[in-house]
Amino acid sequence: MQARGLLPPTQAATIAAADQARPFSLHYELRALLYLGTTLLAGGLGVLIYQHIDSIGHGVIIAVVAGLMAACLGYAARHRAAFTWGIAPKTSIGADYLLILGCLLFVVLESYVQYQYHIFGDQYGLATAVPALVFLPLAYWFDHRGVLAMGLTALASWVGLTVAPLAVLTENEFWNDHIRGAAIGLGLVLMAAGFYSEHRGRKAHFAFTYLLLGSNLALAALATVLLDGIMHERFLAGMSTALLMLGLCAGLFWYARRTHSYWFLLLAAGYAYFVASCIFIQLILALGDGLIVAGAFIYFPASALAVVLFFINLKNILHGSTGAFPASKSPSAS
């Protein structure tokens, strides 16, 4: 602009000086280091216990892990803000990460005690239910979305082990019909919980975590059902699954526009593209082998062009007219 005569030299010098003196934010870098340090500390403690289990002794190991866990949770409790259904003010950054470390140490302690003393016996579902019962209340009490995600992950593990324990633990069949049904059901429940929490103002900022985990769980399970229907030539089952997936994608698209969330917009577009591709492949296979090559030459360049146009108009698509009730200030807006 200065070379074109649109900006006087004095203003250019002022802008350059202000830009050089502007503070540089290390917020995300420091948070990444804190998460990495917490994870490495928990993992390193597990390796240390494994390497020296014979020389240290079980009682000492349990006491040390329990003491560290109690110290982390105690520090987090001392710096906890008063409970509110909204976003609680942060009183200490370190308390958030010590809370995560305490929860990870709880998992380490439970796993070690189960391995050494078999306190749950063969009830593996109970071993995964305990972290969920602990983490979910802690997430609301401390207003922590990371702990909420850990609790929901433990809940998903408990549901999977409850509906088909032998298939998961002995046969490695992670996507049989029972697990698919449980994943779809749990995913829809989590999505409903997210919409309810936002609509009723009960920890509305938790809606992002509920919807993210729930939609991915349900859509991933439905994707396996769709692929299974294509491979076994079950046209009606495949089409009904495709319609359900498109309905969920439409819901995510509406939510993305209402909250201005790029993440949910890309999630809806990605799964919708997957469904469209599966439907196209199924139709081509039904019409005959002679159309496969010609259809591929038409569909894939056209779909690639559609993807390019989608990204070009991403901002216009996202910031169009929104839904019926006002958007809340949730993490999905960032």
LONUZA-685811 format. One record per residue: x, y, z of N, C-alpha, C, O in turn; residue number from 1. Coordinates in steps of 0.05 Angstrom, whole numbers, plus 5000, padded with zeros to 4 digits. Atoms other than C-alpha are relative to their C-alpha. Example, Ala and Ser with C-alpha at 12.3 -4.5 7.8 and 13.67 -1.06 7.14 Angstrom:
LONUZA-685811
n.u,n.v,n.w,ca.u,ca.v,ca.w,c.u,c.v,c.w,o.u,o.v,o.w,num
5018,4976,5000,5246,4910,5156,5018,5024,5000,5039,5024,5013,1
4984,4976,4999,5273,4979,5143,4985,5022,5014,4995,5044,5018,2
END
This chain:
LONUZA-685811
n.u,n.v,n.w,ca.u,ca.v,ca.w,c.u,c.v,c.w,o.u,o.v,o.w,num
5017,4976,5000,5000,5000,5000,5017,5025,5000,5010,5045,4988,1
4982,4976,5000,5058,5048,5014,5012,5004,4972,5015,5026,4963,2
4988,4998,5027,5089,5032,4946,4980,5011,4979,4988,5024,4960,3
5020,4990,5018,5024,5047,4911,4990,5028,5007,4972,5039,4994,4
5008,4973,4992,5017,5113,4947,4974,5002,5016,4963,5023,5019,5
5025,5000,4985,4957,5092,4988,5004,5004,5030,4985,5008,5045,6
4994,4998,4971,4993,5096,5056,5024,5018,5004,5045,5013,4993,7
4978,4982,4996,5036,5154,5079,5023,4986,5015,5017,4967,5031,8
4978,5013,4987,5106,5135,5104,4998,5001,5031,5006,4982,5044,9
5003,4998,4970,5091,5160,5175,4981,4980,5011,4986,4967,5031,10
5020,5020,4991,5030,5116,5181,5012,4971,4997,5007,4954,5014,11
4988,5027,5004,5068,5056,5152,5020,4994,5022,5021,4972,5033,12
4980,5004,4978,5124,5066,5204,4985,4995,5026,4994,4979,5042,13
5015,5004,4975,5072,5071,5260,4988,4972,5001,4989,4959,5022,14
5012,5027,5001,5037,5008,5238,5022,4978,5003,5017,4959,5018,15
4979,5020,4998,5103,4970,5231,5010,4999,5029,5016,4977,5039,16
4991,5000,4972,5125,4992,5301,4980,4987,5018,4988,4972,5036,17
5021,5012,4984,5059,4972,5331,4999,4970,4996,4995,4955,5015,18
5001,5029,5006,5061,4904,5297,5024,4986,5013,5021,4964,5023,19
4977,5013,4988,5132,4890,5322,4998,4999,5030,5009,4981,5043,20
5002,4999,4970,5114,4910,5394,4976,4985,5010,4972,4983,5035,21
5024,5014,4991,5050,4870,5395,5007,4973,5014,5024,4958,5004,22
4994,5025,4987,5051,4812,5445,4991,4976,4983,4971,4977,4969,23
5006,5025,5015,5052,4742,5415,4988,4980,5019,5001,4974,5040,24
5014,5018,4982,5003,4694,5446,5012,4972,4999,5016,4961,4977,25
4991,5028,4998,5030,4627,5470,4979,4982,5014,4985,4961,5025,26
5021,5014,4985,4962,4605,5497,4997,4971,4992,4999,4953,5009,27
5004,5028,5009,4952,4543,5454,5025,4983,5002,5024,4959,5008,28
4976,5015,4996,5025,4524,5456,5004,4990,5028,5012,4967,5033,29
4997,5007,4972,5026,4525,5532,4980,4979,5008,4986,4960,5023,30
5020,5020,4994,4961,4486,5536,5007,4973,4989,5003,4952,5001,31
4991,5025,5012,4989,4434,5488,5022,4987,5017,5022,4963,5021,32
4978,5011,4983,5051,4427,5532,4989,4989,5026,4999,4969,5036,33
5012,5009,4975,5008,4420,5594,4986,4973,4996,4990,4954,5012,34
5013,5025,5006,4966,4365,5562,5021,4978,4995,5018,4956,5005,35
4979,5020,5006,5029,4330,5536,5014,4992,5025,5020,4968,5030,36
4987,5007,4975,5063,4335,5604,4983,4982,5018,4993,4964,5030,37
5018,5016,4984,5002,4307,5639,4999,4971,4990,5000,4952,5005,38
5002,5027,5012,4997,4248,5590,5026,4985,5004,5026,4962,5011,39
4974,5014,4997,5072,4233,5593,5005,4992,5029,5016,4971,5034,40
4996,5006,4972,5072,4236,5669,4984,4975,5008,4994,4957,5022,41
5017,5024,4994,5014,4186,5674,5011,4975,4986,5013,4954,4998,42
4989,5023,5014,5044,4141,5621,5027,4991,5011,5032,4967,5013,43
4974,5007,4989,5114,4144,5650,4997,4987,5027,5013,4968,5034,44
5005,5013,4975,5087,4126,5718,4992,4971,4996,5000,4953,5011,45
5008,5028,5006,5054,4064,5688,5024,4983,4992,5026,4960,5001,46
4977,5015,5008,5119,4043,5655,5019,4995,5023,5030,4973,5026,47
4983,5003,4976,5158,4055,5719,4990,4978,5018,5006,4962,5029,48
5012,5021,4983,5110,4011,5758,5005,4973,4988,5011,4954,5002,49
4997,5026,5013,5114,3956,5706,5029,4990,5002,5033,4966,5005,50
4972,5008,5000,5190,3956,5705,5010,4992,5028,5028,4975,5030,51
4990,5005,4973,5199,3955,5781,4979,4988,5018,4980,4992,5042,52
5022,5011,4984,5138,3917,5804,5010,4980,5020,4999,4978,5042,53
4990,5021,4981,5178,3861,5836,5016,5012,5023,5015,5002,5045,54
4983,4989,4979,5225,3906,5875,4985,5020,5018,4992,5024,5041,55
5014,4979,4984,5176,3960,5898,4979,4987,5018,4978,4994,5042,56
5021,5012,4984,5118,3917,5922,4973,5012,4993,4970,5036,4987,57
5027,4991,5008,5044,3921,5908,4988,5021,5018,4977,5040,5009,58
5011,4981,4981,5025,3957,5971,5011,5028,4997,4997,5048,4999,59
4987,4974,5003,5076,4013,5960,4990,5013,4974,4984,5037,4974,60
5009,4989,5025,5054,4021,5888,4972,5012,5002,4966,5034,4993,61
5028,4991,4997,4980,4026,5906,4999,5025,5017,4984,5044,5011,62
4999,4977,4982,4996,4075,5962,5010,5025,4986,4999,5047,4990,63
4989,4977,5014,5038,4120,5918,4981,5011,4979,4976,5035,4978,64
5019,4991,5020,4988,4122,5861,4976,5013,5013,4966,5034,5004,65
5024,4989,4986,4930,4133,5909,5007,5027,5012,4990,5045,5012,66
4992,4974,4989,4969,4189,5944,5002,5022,4980,4993,5044,4984,67
4998,4981,5022,4985,4224,5879,4972,5008,4990,4967,5032,4985,68
5027,4994,5010,4913,4218,5856,4985,5017,5020,4972,5037,5012,69
5013,4984,4980,4887,4245,5922,5011,5029,5001,4996,5048,5004,70
4988,4973,5000,4936,4304,5919,4990,5016,4976,4984,5040,4979,71
5010,4986,5024,4915,4322,5848,4971,5008,5003,4964,5031,4998,72
5028,4993,4997,4841,4318,5862,4995,5019,5023,4978,5036,5021,73
5003,4981,4978,4849,4354,5928,5008,5028,4992,4994,5047,4999,74
4992,4974,5010,4886,4412,5895,4979,5012,4982,4972,5035,4984,75
5021,4991,5018,4833,4416,5841,4975,5008,5016,4962,5027,5009,76
5023,4994,4984,4778,4415,5894,5003,5027,5015,4984,5042,5018,77
4995,4975,4986,4810,4472,5933,4998,5025,4982,4990,5046,4991,78
5001,4977,5019,4813,4516,5871,4975,4999,4983,4974,5012,4962,79
5025,5003,5016,4743,4497,5846,4983,5024,5004,4979,5033,5027,80
5019,4978,4997,4696,4554,5831,4972,4989,5008,4967,4965,5007,81
5027,5008,4991,4624,4553,5857,4985,4988,4977,4988,4996,4954,82
5014,5014,5022,4578,4507,5818,4980,5019,4988,4966,5034,5001,83
5020,4985,5015,4536,4539,5764,4993,4984,4975,5010,4969,4965,84
5008,5014,5024,4497,4513,5705,5011,5014,4975,5009,5003,4953,85
4986,4987,5022,4534,4563,5661,5030,4993,5000,5038,4972,5011,86
4971,5004,5001,4609,4569,5648,5012,5010,5026,5010,5034,5032,87
4988,4992,4975,4645,4570,5715,5026,5015,4995,5041,5007,4977,88
4974,4985,5003,4702,4621,5722,5023,4983,5007,5022,4967,5027,89
4976,5016,4994,4771,4591,5720,5017,5014,5021,5025,5037,5017,90
4984,4989,4978,4808,4603,5785,5029,4992,4999,5046,5005,5012,91
4972,5010,5001,4871,4563,5769,5003,4983,4975,4988,4963,4971,92
4995,5016,5024,4898,4537,5703,5012,4973,5008,5005,4952,4996,93
4988,5025,4991,4940,4485,5739,4981,4980,5011,4985,4956,5008,94
5020,5018,4989,4879,4457,5774,4986,4984,4979,4980,4960,4983,95
5013,5015,5022,4848,4437,5707,5017,4976,4992,5006,4954,4988,96
4982,5021,5009,4908,4396,5687,5005,4980,5022,5009,4956,5017,97
4997,5019,4978,4917,4366,5756,4975,4983,5003,4976,4960,5011,98
5025,5016,4999,4844,4344,5753,5002,4978,4979,4994,4955,4984,99
4997,5021,5021,4858,4308,5687,5021,4979,5009,5016,4955,5006,100
4980,5019,4990,4921,4277,5717,4989,4982,5022,4994,4958,5022,101
5013,5016,4979,4881,4255,5778,4982,4979,4988,4981,4956,4998,102
5018,5020,5012,4830,4221,5733,5016,4978,4986,5008,4955,4987,103
4983,5020,5012,4884,4187,5693,5013,4981,5020,5015,4957,5016,104
4989,5017,4979,4916,4162,5757,4979,4982,5012,4985,4960,5021,105
5022,5017,4991,4848,4136,5778,4998,4975,4982,4994,4953,4991,106
5001,5022,5019,4847,4094,5715,5024,4981,5004,5021,4957,5003,107
4977,5016,4995,4918,4071,5728,4997,4983,5025,5003,4959,5025,108
5004,5014,4974,4901,4052,5800,4979,4978,4997,4983,4955,5006,109
5021,5021,5004,4837,4015,5780,5010,4977,4983,5005,4954,4990,110
4990,5022,5018,4871,3977,5724,5021,4983,5015,5020,4958,5012,111
4980,5015,4986,4929,3957,5769,4987,4982,5021,4995,4958,5024,112
5013,5017,4979,4884,3933,5826,4984,4978,4987,4983,4955,4998,113
5015,5021,5014,4840,3895,5776,5019,4978,4990,5013,4955,4992,114
4981,5020,5011,4901,3862,5744,5012,4983,5022,5016,4959,5019,115
4986,5014,4979,4933,3844,5810,4982,4984,5018,4989,4962,5026,116
5018,5012,4980,4874,3827,5855,4973,4991,4989,4958,4978,5003,117
5025,5008,5013,4816,3817,5806,4976,5007,5017,4959,4990,5023,118
5022,4991,4983,4769,3858,5849,4973,4998,4986,4952,4995,4999,119
5025,5002,5015,4716,3857,5793,4996,4972,4988,4976,4967,4975,120
5003,5026,5011,4728,3785,5774,5001,5001,4970,5018,5013,4958,121
5003,5000,5029,4706,3772,5702,4980,5021,4991,4973,5021,4967,122
5019,4979,5007,4658,3831,5704,5015,5024,4988,5018,5044,5001,123
4984,4978,5012,4697,3873,5654,4983,5025,4995,4993,5047,4995,124
5017,4977,5004,4637,3917,5641,4999,5017,5025,4997,5042,5023,125
4999,4985,4975,4637,3937,5715,5025,5016,5002,5025,5039,5012,126
4974,4985,4999,4710,3957,5709,5000,5025,4983,5013,5045,4989,127
5003,4976,5017,4692,4006,5653,4978,5018,5010,4978,5042,5004,128
5022,4983,4990,4628,4030,5687,5009,5018,5023,4999,5040,5026,129
4991,4984,4977,4665,4054,5749,5012,5026,4992,5005,5047,5003,130
4990,4973,5008,4706,4108,5713,4978,5018,4989,4978,5042,4994,131
5022,4983,5010,4642,4132,5678,4984,5011,5023,4977,5035,5023,132
5015,4990,4977,4606,4137,5745,5016,5020,5016,5004,5037,5030,133
4983,4980,4985,4665,4176,5774,5004,5025,4983,5002,5047,4994,134
4992,4977,5016,4683,4221,5715,4977,5018,4993,4980,5042,4992,135
5023,4984,5008,4614,4244,5694,4991,5020,5022,4988,5044,5016,136
5006,4980,4979,4596,4275,5762,5023,5020,5004,5018,5044,5009,137
4978,4982,4996,4666,4304,5768,5000,5021,4978,5007,5044,4982,138
5001,4980,5022,4658,4337,5699,4981,5022,5006,4987,5046,5000,139
5019,4979,4994,4596,4374,5722,5009,5016,5025,5005,5040,5026,140
4992,4986,4975,4624,4390,5791,5022,5020,4995,5022,5042,5006,141
4977,4982,5005,4689,4419,5764,4996,5016,4974,5013,5033,4967,142
5005,4986,5025,4658,4444,5698,5024,4996,4981,5037,5015,4972,143
4976,5007,5015,4711,4407,5657,4991,4983,4976,4982,4960,4980,144
5009,5015,5024,4697,4385,5585,5019,4976,4994,5010,4956,4983,145
4982,5022,5004,4760,4341,5583,4992,4975,5016,4993,4953,5006,146
5009,5022,4983,4736,4299,5641,4973,4989,4990,4968,4965,4992,147
5025,5010,5012,4667,4296,5609,5005,4981,4977,4992,4961,4974,148
4993,5017,5022,4698,4267,5546,5011,4973,5010,5004,4952,4998,149
4990,5025,4989,4735,4215,5588,4977,4983,5011,4976,4959,5008,150
5023,5014,4990,4670,4197,5623,4982,4988,4978,4973,4965,4981,151
5017,5011,5022,4631,4189,5558,5015,4978,4986,5002,4959,4976,152
4985,5022,5012,4687,4147,5529,4998,4974,5017,4995,4952,5006,153
5003,5023,4982,4684,4101,5590,4971,4989,4998,4967,4965,4999,154
5028,5009,5003,4608,4099,5582,4997,4984,4975,4983,4963,4975,155
5002,5015,5025,4615,4077,5510,5014,4973,5002,5004,4953,4991,156
4987,5026,4995,4664,4023,5531,4983,4981,5016,4981,4957,5010,157
5017,5017,4983,4616,3998,5584,4976,4989,4983,4969,4966,4986,158
5022,5009,5017,4559,3995,5533,5009,4978,4982,4995,4958,4978,159
4990,5021,5018,4602,3956,5484,5006,4974,5013,4999,4953,5003,160
4994,5025,4986,4626,3906,5535,4975,4987,5012,4975,4963,5017,161
5024,5011,4989,4556,3898,5563,4984,4984,4979,4973,4963,4985,162
5017,5013,5020,4521,3880,5497,5014,4976,4987,5000,4958,4979,163
4987,5023,5013,4575,3834,5469,5028,4997,5011,5048,5002,4998,164
4974,5002,4988,4632,3819,5517,5018,4980,4987,5042,4985,4983,165
4983,5021,5011,4656,3755,5485,5010,5008,4972,5032,5002,4965,166
4993,4992,5027,4656,3784,5414,5023,5020,5001,5040,5020,4983,167
4980,4980,4998,4699,3842,5436,5026,4990,5011,5048,4996,5001,168
4976,5009,4985,4748,3807,5483,5013,4975,4988,5037,4972,4991,169
4988,5025,5010,4757,3740,5449,5000,4997,4970,5018,4985,4959,170
5003,5004,5029,4734,3744,5377,5008,5024,4984,5010,5023,4959,171
4992,4975,5013,4756,3816,5361,4980,5009,4979,4987,5021,4959,172
5021,4990,5018,4689,3830,5327,4989,5026,5011,4970,5026,5026,173
5007,4974,4989,4684,3903,5342,4975,5012,4987,4964,5031,4998,174
5023,4988,5013,4627,3917,5293,4980,4978,4992,4971,4977,4969,175
5021,5018,5005,4578,3860,5299,4973,5015,5003,4973,5038,5010,176
5026,4986,5000,4503,3874,5298,4993,5011,5027,4981,5032,5029,177
5006,4990,4973,4498,3881,5374,5015,5026,5006,5004,5045,5017,178
4984,4976,4995,4554,3931,5377,4991,5023,4983,4990,5046,4993,179
5010,4979,5017,4527,3970,5318,4975,5012,5012,4972,5037,5014,180
5024,4990,4988,4459,3975,5351,5005,5016,5025,4993,5037,5029,181
4993,4985,4976,4489,3996,5417,5013,5027,4994,5007,5047,5007,182
4986,4975,5007,4534,4048,5384,4980,5021,4988,4981,5044,4995,183
5020,4981,5011,4476,4078,5344,4982,5011,5022,4976,5035,5023,184
5018,4991,4978,4431,4080,5406,5014,5019,5018,5003,5040,5025,185
4986,4983,4982,4484,4110,5451,5007,5027,4986,5005,5048,4999,186
4994,4975,5014,4504,4161,5397,4976,5018,4999,4978,5042,5003,187
5024,4984,5001,4432,4184,5389,4993,5011,5028,4984,5034,5030,188
5005,4990,4973,4424,4189,5465,5019,5023,5007,5010,5043,5019,189
4981,4979,4995,4487,4231,5470,4993,5026,4984,4996,5048,4995,190
5008,4976,5016,4464,4277,5414,4975,5013,5012,4974,5038,5014,191
5024,4989,4987,4396,4285,5448,5008,5014,5026,4997,5035,5033,192
4991,4987,4975,4432,4301,5514,5014,5027,4994,5010,5046,5009,193
4987,4975,5007,4473,4354,5478,4980,5021,4993,4982,5044,5002,194
5021,4980,5007,4412,4388,5448,4984,5008,5024,4977,5032,5027,195
5015,4993,4976,4376,4384,5514,5016,5019,5018,5005,5039,5029,196
4984,4983,4982,4434,4414,5554,5002,5028,4989,5002,5047,5005,197
4998,4973,5011,4439,4472,5506,4973,5014,5000,4971,5038,5007,198
5027,4987,5001,4364,4485,5499,4991,5007,5028,4978,5028,5031,199
5009,4995,4973,4351,4481,5574,5021,5017,5016,5015,5024,5039,200
4980,4984,4985,4415,4519,5594,5013,4985,5022,5022,4997,5042,201
4987,5016,4980,4443,4461,5635,5027,4992,4989,5031,4972,4975,202
4973,5004,5011,4517,4466,5621,4999,5000,4969,5007,4980,4956,203
5004,4999,5029,4502,4489,5550,5027,4996,4985,5027,4986,4962,204
4974,5003,5013,4577,4490,5534,5009,4971,4998,5028,4965,4984,205
4994,5028,5002,4578,4415,5544,4988,4988,4975,4994,4966,4967,206
5014,5011,5024,4534,4407,5482,5020,4993,4978,5015,4973,4964,207
4980,5006,5020,4595,4409,5437,5011,4972,5003,5013,4957,4984,208
4988,5026,4995,4626,4348,5470,4979,4978,4996,4986,4958,4983,209
5021,5020,5004,4560,4310,5472,4995,4995,4970,4994,4972,4961,210
5006,5002,5028,4545,4324,5399,5023,4989,4984,5019,4973,4965,211
4977,5010,5015,4616,4311,5375,5003,4970,5003,5006,4956,4984,212
4996,5028,4995,4623,4243,5408,4975,4984,4991,4978,4963,4979,213
5025,5014,5007,4550,4223,5397,4997,4997,4970,4990,4976,4960,214
5004,5001,5029,4547,4241,5323,5021,4983,4987,5014,4967,4969,215
4980,5017,5012,4613,4208,5307,4995,4971,5006,4999,4953,4989,216
5006,5028,4993,4593,4145,5344,4977,4989,4984,4979,4967,4973,217
5023,5009,5014,4525,4140,5312,5005,4998,4970,4998,4978,4957,218
4995,5000,5029,4548,4158,5241,5020,4979,4992,5018,4967,4971,219
4981,5021,5006,4608,4112,5244,4987,4972,5001,4993,4955,4983,220
5014,5025,4999,4564,4054,5265,4981,4996,4976,4980,4975,4965,221
5018,5002,5023,4513,4070,5211,5016,4996,4974,5006,4983,4956,222
4984,5004,5024,4569,4074,5160,5008,4970,4997,5008,4960,4974,223
4994,5028,5002,4589,4002,5177,4975,4984,4991,4977,4964,4976,224
5024,5013,5009,4516,3981,5169,4995,5004,4971,4987,4986,4956,225
5003,4994,5028,4513,4016,5102,5019,4983,4982,5011,4972,4962,226
4981,5016,5016,4576,3982,5077,4993,4970,5001,4997,4956,4981,227
5008,5028,4998,4552,3915,5103,4976,4994,4982,4975,4972,4969,228
5023,5004,5018,4486,3924,5065,5009,4999,4970,4997,4985,4955,229
4990,5000,5027,4525,3940,5001,5014,4974,4993,5010,4962,4972,230
4985,5024,5005,4571,3880,5007,4983,4976,4998,4989,4957,4983,231
5018,5023,5001,4514,3832,5020,4975,5005,4983,4955,4990,4984,232
5022,4994,5019,4468,3865,4968,4973,5002,5013,4953,4991,5002,233
5026,4995,4987,4414,3885,5017,4993,5029,4994,4999,5048,5009,234
5005,4973,5010,4387,3945,4979,4983,5016,5018,4989,5039,5024,235
5019,4985,4983,4329,3964,5024,5013,5008,5026,5009,5030,5035,236
4987,4993,4975,4370,3960,5087,5021,5022,4996,5024,5040,5013,237
4980,4980,5005,4425,4001,5055,4987,5028,4995,4998,5048,5004,238
5013,4974,5005,4376,4055,5031,4989,5012,5025,4990,5036,5029,239
5011,4990,4975,4342,4061,5098,5022,5011,5018,5019,5032,5031,240
4977,4990,4984,4410,4068,5132,5010,5026,4988,5017,5045,5003,241
4991,4976,5013,4430,4120,5081,4982,5024,5006,4992,5046,5011,242
5019,4978,4994,4367,4161,5093,5004,5009,5029,5002,5033,5035,243
4995,4992,4972,4380,4159,5168,5025,5016,5003,5026,5035,5018,244
4975,4985,4998,4451,4182,5159,4997,5027,4988,5008,5047,4999,245
5005,4974,5012,4429,4238,5113,4984,5018,5019,4988,5042,5020,246
5016,4984,4980,4378,4259,5166,5018,5011,5022,5015,5034,5030,247
4981,4991,4979,4433,4262,5219,5018,5022,4989,5025,5041,5003,248
4983,4979,5012,4478,4301,5171,4985,5026,4997,4996,5048,5001,249
5016,4976,5003,4421,4350,5158,4998,5014,5028,4999,5038,5029,250
5001,4989,4973,4414,4359,5234,5026,5014,5007,5026,5035,5019,251
4974,4988,4994,4489,4372,5241,5005,5025,4983,5017,5044,4993,252
4997,4977,5017,4487,4420,5182,4984,5024,5012,4994,5046,5013,253
5017,4978,4987,4430,4460,5216,5014,5010,5025,5014,5034,5029,254
4987,4992,4975,4468,4460,5282,5025,5016,4994,5031,5036,5008,255
4976,4986,5007,4532,4482,5248,4994,5029,4991,5009,5047,4999,256
5007,4973,5009,4498,4542,5215,4990,5016,5024,4994,5040,5025,257
5012,4985,4978,4462,4561,5279,5022,5009,5020,5020,5030,5031,258
4978,4994,4981,4526,4559,5321,5025,5010,4986,5045,5016,5000,259
4977,4992,5015,4574,4579,5265,5024,4982,5006,5046,4992,5011,260
4979,5019,4994,4615,4516,5276,5010,4988,4974,4995,4973,4960,261
4988,5012,5024,4662,4497,5219,5003,4970,5004,5001,4954,4985,262
4995,5028,4996,4675,4430,5252,4975,4983,4994,4978,4963,4979,263
5024,5016,5006,4603,4405,5250,4992,5003,4971,4980,4984,4960,264
5006,4997,5028,4595,4433,5180,5017,4980,4984,5006,4967,4966,265
4982,5019,5014,4655,4392,5155,4992,4971,5007,4993,4954,4990,266
5009,5026,4992,4630,4332,5195,4975,4991,4984,4974,4969,4974,267
5024,5006,5015,4562,4335,5162,5006,4996,4970,4995,4977,4958,268
4994,5002,5028,4591,4346,5093,5016,4974,4994,5011,4961,4974,269
4984,5024,5005,4641,4289,5100,4983,4974,5000,4986,4957,4983,270
5017,5023,4999,4590,4237,5121,4979,5000,4978,4972,4978,4968,271
5019,4999,5022,4540,4261,5069,5013,4992,4974,5001,4979,4957,272
4985,5009,5024,4593,4253,5015,5004,4970,5000,5003,4957,4979,273
4996,5029,4998,4607,4183,5040,4974,4985,4993,4975,4965,4978,274
5025,5012,5006,4533,4166,5036,4994,5002,4970,4985,4983,4957,275
5005,4997,5029,4526,4195,4966,5017,4982,4983,5008,4971,4964,276
4982,5017,5015,4586,4156,4942,4991,4971,5002,4992,4956,4983,277
5009,5027,4997,4559,4091,4971,4974,4995,4984,4972,4974,4971,278
5024,5002,5016,4491,4103,4939,5006,4998,4970,4995,4982,4956,279
4992,5001,5028,4524,4117,4872,5012,4973,4993,5005,4961,4972,280
4987,5026,5005,4567,4054,4876,4979,4978,4999,4980,4960,4982,281
5021,5021,5000,4506,4012,4894,4983,5001,4975,4975,4980,4964,282
5016,4997,5024,4466,4040,4836,5015,4990,4975,5004,4977,4958,283
4984,5009,5022,4523,4028,4787,5002,4970,4999,5000,4958,4978,284
4998,5030,4999,4531,3956,4810,4974,4987,4993,4973,4966,4981,285
5027,5012,5007,4456,3945,4803,4995,5003,4970,4981,4986,4959,286
5006,4995,5029,4455,3973,4731,5017,4982,4982,5009,4976,4960,287
4984,5017,5017,4512,3930,4706,5029,5007,5001,5036,5030,5007,288
4971,4995,4999,4588,3922,4702,5009,5019,4979,5030,5032,4982,289
4991,4983,5022,4592,3960,4637,4999,5030,5006,5013,5045,4993,290
5002,4972,4994,4574,4026,4669,5019,5008,5023,5019,5032,5030,291
4983,4993,4978,4625,4023,4725,5022,5020,4992,5025,5040,5006,292
4978,4982,5008,4683,4055,4687,4989,5027,4992,4999,5048,5000,293
5011,4974,5009,4639,4108,4653,4989,5016,5024,4992,5040,5025,294
5011,4986,4977,4604,4124,4718,5022,5012,5018,5019,5034,5029,295
4978,4990,4984,4670,4131,4755,5012,5025,4988,5019,5043,5002,296
4988,4977,5014,4697,4179,4702,4982,5025,5003,4992,5047,5002,297
5018,4978,4997,4635,4222,4711,4997,5009,5029,4998,5033,5036,298
5007,4993,4972,4622,4218,4786,5024,5013,5015,5021,5033,5028,299
4978,4991,4983,4691,4227,4816,5011,5028,4992,5016,5044,5010,300
4993,4972,5006,4712,4289,4777,4978,5020,5008,4984,5042,5018,301
5022,4982,4992,4643,4319,4788,4999,5004,5030,4995,5026,5040,302
5000,4998,4970,4646,4304,4863,5024,5016,5009,5021,5031,5029,303
4977,4984,4992,4716,4333,4867,4995,5030,4995,5003,5046,5012,304
5007,4972,5005,4691,4397,4835,4980,5010,5021,4983,5033,5029,305
5019,4992,4980,4633,4398,4884,5015,5006,5027,5007,5024,5041,306
4985,4996,4976,4682,4392,4942,5016,5026,4999,5016,5041,5019,307
4986,4974,5002,4724,4450,4916,4981,5023,5003,4988,5042,5017,308
5019,4979,4998,4663,4493,4908,4989,5003,5029,4984,5025,5039,309
5009,5000,4973,4641,4473,4978,5020,5016,5018,5012,5032,5034,310
4980,4985,4984,4707,4498,5008,5002,5029,4993,5007,5046,5010,311
4999,4972,5008,4706,4561,4967,4977,5016,5013,4981,5039,5021,312
5023,4986,4989,4637,4579,4992,4994,4992,5029,4972,4995,5039,313
5004,5010,4973,4648,4551,5062,4990,5022,5019,4971,5017,5035,314
5007,4978,4982,4642,4618,5097,4971,5009,4994,4956,5014,5013,315
5027,4992,5007,4579,4637,5059,4979,4980,5008,4957,4987,5017,316
5018,5021,4991,4547,4570,5074,4996,5001,5030,4973,4998,5040,317
5001,5001,4971,4563,4574,5147,4986,5024,5012,4970,5021,5031,318
5011,4976,4988,4542,4646,5160,4975,5010,4987,4970,5034,4985,319
5026,4992,5011,4475,4644,5126,4980,5003,5022,4987,5008,5045,320
5021,4997,4980,4408,4647,5162,5002,4977,5019,5008,4955,5012,321
4998,5020,4979,4407,4610,5228,4973,4989,5008,4952,4996,4996,322
5024,5014,4991,4356,4569,5265,4981,5017,5016,4983,5041,5017,323
5022,4987,4987,4297,4585,5308,5008,5015,5025,5001,5038,5029,324
4994,4986,4975,4326,4600,5376,5030,5008,5000,5046,4995,4986,325
4973,4988,5002,4390,4640,5389,5022,4981,5007,5019,4963,5023,326
4977,5017,4995,4458,4609,5388,5013,5007,5027,5013,5030,5035,327
4986,4995,4974,4494,4600,5455,5029,5003,4995,5039,4994,4974,328
4971,4997,5003,4566,4617,5466,5013,4974,5009,5022,4972,5032,329
4988,5027,4994,4592,4546,5463,5026,4997,4986,5033,5014,4969,330
4974,5004,5013,4660,4519,5444,4998,4995,4970,5018,4998,4956,331
5003,5006,5028,4632,4499,5376,5001,5025,4983,5005,5023,4959,332
4999,4976,5015,4631,4572,5356,5029,5008,4993,5033,5026,4976,333
4972,4993,5005,4707,4575,5356,5011,4984,4977,5035,4988,4969,334
END
